[in-house]
Amino acid sequence: MDPIQRVATREVYRNNWMTVREDAIRRADGSEGIYGVVDKPTYALIIPMDGDRVLLVDQFRYPVSERRWEFCQGTAPDLAETPPAELARRELREETGLRAETVTEIGLLEVAPGMSSQRGHVYLATDLTEGEPERELEEQDMTTAWFTRSEIEKMISTGGITDAQSIAAYTLLLLHKRR
């Protein structure tokens, strides 16, 4: 039995990318409360790697009003049943134009499990072929660049990369390479 039980739920907000709900809950000791939850579709994050280099995308992130370097990542609310590996290939193609012969799952991330149900599958893409990006409207200002692993680590340590999913995915990459 879970230590927190949902007694009731109500949808507070919905758009194509997320739903916000408020749950009435009962704790193990019988006390009641509320919990706000952001439900978002599963996402895929993909790390394109060519030798010692990895490709990052740079884009404007509206909620923080700044540009961010990060790994390719995204969801497909209209294709919620899309297998994560297929979603990863789609994001790679859309954002960078790259196609990967080999896509290897290297981990699973939870974005913010204290407030969101969203999870992300992390993939390593190798044996790459270049092509034209197929970016969405929100991605039209996106750029890409290759970085060595040492450059990535310097960017993480100096605040050049602050996206939590990208930093966690890079850790998964390092652990994968140790195996």
N, C-alpha and C positions, 0 to 999 in steps of 0.2 A: 504494500500500500504506500502510495506517495505521501510524503509529509505535508503536502499542501494539496487540497482538493478544490477543483473548480466547482462552485455551486451554481453560478449563472454567468452568462457572458453577454455583452452587447457591443455591436460594431459602432465605433465612434467616427471613423473616417475610412474612405477607400478611394484609391485611384488605380491605374493600371500596374503600378509598381509596388504598392504596399497597402496593407490594411492595418489600422490601429484599433485595438479592442480593449475593453476594460472588463476584467473578470472579477466577479465576487468570489472570494476564496474562504476556505476554512482550514486553519492550521491544525497540526497534530494535537495541540492542547485544547482544541475546540474553539479558539478565538477566531473571529472573522476579520476580513480586511479586503482590500482591493489590489489588483495588480494590473498595470498597463503593459500591453504587449504589442510590439510591432511585428507583424507577419509579413515576410518578404519571400519571394521564390528562391529556391536553391540557386546558387551562382557557381560559375566555374572560373577559376583563375588559371592562366596558362603561362608558363615560363619558357619562351623560345630561347634555346641555347645552341650556340655554334662554337664549338671548342671551349675556350675560356670566356667567351662573350655571351651576354644575355641582352635581350631587347626589352627596353622599357617604352611606355607611352607617356606622353606629357599632355595633360589636358586641364582645362579650367574646371574646378569643382565649385559649383554654385553655393552649396551650404557654407563653405569656409571662405568663399570669395578669393580664392587663390589657385594658381596652377599647381599641379602635383605630378611628380614622376611616380609611376607605379607599373606593375605588371598588368598585362591584358586581363580583363575580368568583366563579367557581366552576367545578366540573367535574361530569361526569355519568358516574360509573363504570358505572352500569347502562345507559348510552346512549353507550358509547365511540365509536361510529361517527357520532354526531350531528355534522353540519357545524358548525364553530365559530361562524358567524353565527347559526345557529339556537340554539346553546347560549347565546350572548350575549343574544339576545332572551328566552330562558327565564329566565336569571339576573336580568335586569332586571325582568321581570314578577314572579318569585318574591320578590325582595328588596325591591322598591319599589312594585310595583303599576303601574308605568309601562309603556306600550306605545309603541314608536317607529315612526313612519312610515318614517324613513330611518336605516339602520345602515350606517356606512362603516368599513371596516377601515383602521386607521392604523398598524399595526405588529405586530411579533412580539417576544416576550420569552422569555428562558430564565431560569428561576427561580434556579438555582444549578448551572451546567453542570459544576462541579468535583465534584458529588456526586449530581446528580439529572438524569434525562432529561426532566423536565417542561418543556413550552413553553406559552406563552399567547398567544392572539391578542387584540389590543387593538382595540376598536371605539368609535366616536363615535356616540351616539344622539341624533337631533334629531327635530323635529316630534312632540313627545310628547303622549300622552293619559294622564290619570290613571285609576287603578283601585285595587283592593284588592290588597295583597301576598298571596302564597301561600307563606309561609315554611316552611322545614323545621324540625324540632324544635330543632336546634342554633341556629337563627336567631330563636327566639321573643322574645328580648330586644333584637333589632335595632331601631334607630331610624334615621331619615333626616333630612337637613337640606340646604338649598341654601346654597351659598357662592359669593361672587364669585371671580374668578380672583385678585385681589389678596389676598383672605382665604386662599385655598388656598396661595398662595406664602408668606404669613406663617406659616401653620401648618406648612409644610414646613421653613422656616428656623428655627422655634423648637421643633421636636420634637413638634408637635401631630399631624403625620402622619409615621409612621415606616415604614409598609408599603412595602417596596422596589418591589413591582410597581406600586403606586399612584403613587409618585414617578416611576418610569420611564415609566409611562403618561402622566403629566402632561407630561413632556418631549416625548413623541411628539405629544401634543395641541398643544403650543406650536409644534413644527416643522410639523405639519399646517396650522395656522392661518397660518403664514408663506408657504405655497405659494400 
